[in-house]
Structures are given as C-alpha cells and as structure tokens.
Amino acid sequence: MLVVTEYSIEVAVAQSSRESGIFSLAGVAPATRAGALPGDSAAEIALSPDGRHAYVGVRGSNRISVLDVDNDGGVRPRADVPGGGDWPRHHLVRNGWLHVAHERSGDVVTYPLDPASGLPGEAVGRVALSSPTALVPAGR
C-alpha cells in the first residue's frame, strides 16, 4: 500500500501481514523529484493500472509528481509536471488518461499518459466546474 503524507509530502510504503492484517512501514521516499516548496501540500495519490507508476498531486506549486514503483513496492520520484490549474485536489488514472480536478481554478484537465514512461503529455481537454474536489469513475 502506498500512502501520501499531506504536509511532509512523502510517500510511505506499508505492507500488511496476511495473517493479522496489521500494517508495518517498509519505507518512506520523497513524493517529488524537485522537493517540496513553501506552501505545498500533497492531496492525492493514484496508481497506474499496471502498478509501475504512482501520481501525487501537490497543491501550492500545482504539480503532479510521477513516481516509478519498483517490483518490491519501493517508489522513486521520476518527474514533476505542471498540473494545468490551481490546487490539484484529486486526480484519476483511467484507460490511459490522467484527469486532474483543480479546486481553485474550477476545472478538470485531461492528459494522455505515455504507456512506457508513465508521463503525461500535453493537455487535450478541459471542462469548467465549480470547485471540483473528487473524481470517481461512473461506468458499468
């Protein structure tokens, strides 16, 4: 399990025992490649469907940090990319796309994800919404 910390802006790797279900801390890594900036706080972490990449939203500096996930579950920051709006509150990785909800700029921005690197490309869509705070898939 990956856990993002809001104020220290780190990703903790937790492992659970199959017998007891109790978690133990396996490691902690920075959530961003460039480090936290004054006024930053982390808001969301999402995993790619293949489990090779994690995405962390960082409010304040308004970026999405892309992390590589090792086979043993460890994480390593790969790149910090602009989030495309103000205050990336939540994001969703689905079907090769990254959708980012920006609470303060009032929009959801969509990026294609490169299947090899996991990095987002140029924004391909934007929808204006009043203060979006969470994205949930609504398919059958």
Secondary structure, DSSP 4 states (H G I P E B T S, - for coil): -EEE-TTT-EEEEEEE-TTT--EEEEEEEES-SS---TT-EEEEEEE-TTSSEEEEEEETTTEEEEEEE-TTS-EEEEEEEE-SSS-EEEEEEETTEEEEEETTTTEEEEEEB-TTT--B-S--EEEE-SS---------
